Structure formats: C-alpha cells, structure tokens
Amino acid sequence: MSDQADRVLEQLNVSRETSDRLKILADLLLKWNPRINLVSKSTLDTLWTRHILDSAQIYHMAEHPVGHWVDIGSGGGFPGLVVALMSSESHSPVRVTLIESDQRKCAFLRTVLRETGVQGTILTKRIEQADPQAADILSARALADLSALFSFAERHLAPNGTALFQKGASWQKEVQNAQESWSFDFDVITSRTEPSSVILKVKDIRRV
Ligand SMILES: C[S@@+](CC[C@H](N)C(=O)[O-])C[C@H]1O[C@@H](n2cnc3c(N)ncnc32)[C@H](O)[C@@H]1O
C-alpha cells in the first residue's frame, strides 16, 4: 500500500474492517477510472488525500447518531460512498442514499457497495426528479452553486436537517448571491485537506 494511504488511514483512526473497505474503494476506482472518468485523472496521485480524506472529514462534521444521510451528485462516491463505508463501523448513519444521474457511475457505486458488503441505496435519477428523501444530513461536493444546492435541499432535506456543502475559494460570493433569495443559518468550517476550501454547515434554509 502507498505511504499516502498509510498516512490517511492512520489519521482517520478507523477499524481494520473500515480500512479494508476504503482500500477496496481505492482499488476499484483506479481500475474503473480510465473507462468512466470518476475523478479527474490529474488527481489520481492524490486519491487518498484529495478524495478519501476530503470525504471522511465530512463524516465527522455531522452530529451522530444520524438517521438518513443523502448525498447528491455523488459521481465516484465523494463524499457519500466514503460516508457509507465509514458508517458500517458505528451504525451511524443508519441509512445512506446516493443520488446520481449517470448510469455508469451508479454501476461503479453499486459495485463498491457489493464488494465491501456495505448497505446503501443508489438512486439513478436526477436530483430534481427523485422522490423527496427527508434527509437528516444532505451532502454535496462539486455539484452546483449554493443557490442551486438550496433548491435541492428544499426538496430533500428534512425540516430539522443539516446540509454539509463542500465549497471552494469562492464560497463567500456564493453565500452573498444565495442571500438574495434564501434565508439560512450557517457555520463555516475550514477544510482539512485544502485551506482555501470550506464546508458550509447549513440549517433552516427557506426561500425569502
Ligand atoms: C463534478 S461531479 C462531482 C462528483 C462528486 N461529488 C465528487 O466531488 O467527486 C458532479 C456529479 O453530479 C452529477 N449530477 C449533476 N447534476 C445532476 C442532477 N441534476 N441529478 C443527478 N446527478 C447530477 C453528475 O453526473 C456528476 O457525476
């Protein structure tokens, strides 16, 4: 195993079973990526930090125990699939749903769940067409601007639920734009993997 994987697994401090599951995800992603471009080829060298650790940090930002965690626009499974793999150790979240419209990416997500023996629901649907999910936690990375994410939250987040949105350096501008049409409470948490990026922890999202 690479030094990078060793370092990340040490930081995560997860059980042997969870480590093995994350390694299965990494191996399958490296195998599938040339065919279906799950993550940008230029980031494969930093797969463990840029994608796996970046996703795992989100898991710890939720207040556990969590009932239903829904990840939208999951792509190759970041962050939602990593959350599902980490949940099997602690039984929180109880249920994980990933919504992704691309059929080939969904085939990958299902394959990882099957090979790791982890439960999860993959909805091959457009987020705006999937049945409302009443999520306790709604997560998304690299999907859409904050206003569009709030429209998705309006459909899929439970009234007392929390959204965890991973955002890049332009997050302040996105917050300002969203405040024109939405009211919301939020905390800003600096990313552990990229100091200019943040996780926006958002509650009470309402149209104004
Ligand atoms: C840029 S990728 C990010 C994937 C992953 N979250 C990540 O950070 O690696 C965006 C993903 O969202 C999916 N997507 C975009 N719009 C969607 C929609 N309206 N409904 C469902 N999936 C969507 C795309 O197919 C793609 O896999």
PDBQT file of the ligand as one rigid body, heavy atoms in Angstrom, charges set to zero:
ROOT
HETATM    1  C1  LIG A 301     -18.390  17.244 -10.819  1.00  0.00    +0.000 C 
HETATM    2  S1  LIG A 301     -19.139  15.736 -10.404  1.00  0.00    +0.000 S 
HETATM    3  C2  LIG A 301     -18.769  15.622  -8.674  1.00  0.00    +0.000 C 
HETATM    4  C3  LIG A 301     -18.884  14.213  -8.179  1.00  0.00    +0.000 C 
HETATM    5  C4  LIG A 301     -18.542  14.014  -6.692  1.00  0.00    +0.000 C 
HETATM    6  N1  LIG A 301     -19.492  14.665  -5.825  1.00  0.00    +0.000 N 
HETATM    7  C5  LIG A 301     -17.156  14.488  -6.394  1.00  0.00    +0.000 C 
HETATM    8  O1  LIG A 301     -16.995  15.513  -5.716  1.00  0.00    +0.000 OA
HETATM    9  O2  LIG A 301     -16.187  13.827  -6.827  1.00  0.00    +0.000 OA
HETATM   10  C6  LIG A 301     -20.890  16.082 -10.392  1.00  0.00    +0.000 C 
HETATM   11  C7  LIG A 301     -21.735  14.833 -10.448  1.00  0.00    +0.000 C 
HETATM   12  O3  LIG A 301     -23.095  15.193 -10.268  1.00  0.00    +0.000 OA
HETATM   13  C8  LIG A 301     -23.896  14.500 -11.207  1.00  0.00    +0.000 C 
HETATM   14  N2  LIG A 301     -25.056  15.376 -11.444  1.00  0.00    +0.000 N 
HETATM   15  C9  LIG A 301     -25.028  16.650 -11.934  1.00  0.00    +0.000 A 
HETATM   16  N3  LIG A 301     -26.269  17.159 -11.971  1.00  0.00    +0.000 NA
HETATM   17  C10 LIG A 301     -27.110  16.194 -11.509  1.00  0.00    +0.000 A 
HETATM   18  C11 LIG A 301     -28.516  16.107 -11.311  1.00  0.00    +0.000 A 
HETATM   19  N4  LIG A 301     -29.317  17.136 -11.596  1.00  0.00    +0.000 N 
HETATM   20  N5  LIG A 301     -29.035  14.968 -10.817  1.00  0.00    +0.000 NA
HETATM   21  C12 LIG A 301     -28.218  13.907 -10.512  1.00  0.00    +0.000 A 
HETATM   22  N6  LIG A 301     -26.866  13.923 -10.671  1.00  0.00    +0.000 NA
HETATM   23  C13 LIG A 301     -26.328  15.047 -11.164  1.00  0.00    +0.000 A 
HETATM   24  C14 LIG A 301     -23.009  14.306 -12.421  1.00  0.00    +0.000 C 
HETATM   25  O4  LIG A 301     -23.408  13.186 -13.193  1.00  0.00    +0.000 OA
HETATM   26  C15 LIG A 301     -21.648  14.098 -11.779  1.00  0.00    +0.000 C 
HETATM   27  O5  LIG A 301     -21.379  12.751 -11.549  1.00  0.00    +0.000 OA
ENDROOT
TORSDOF 0
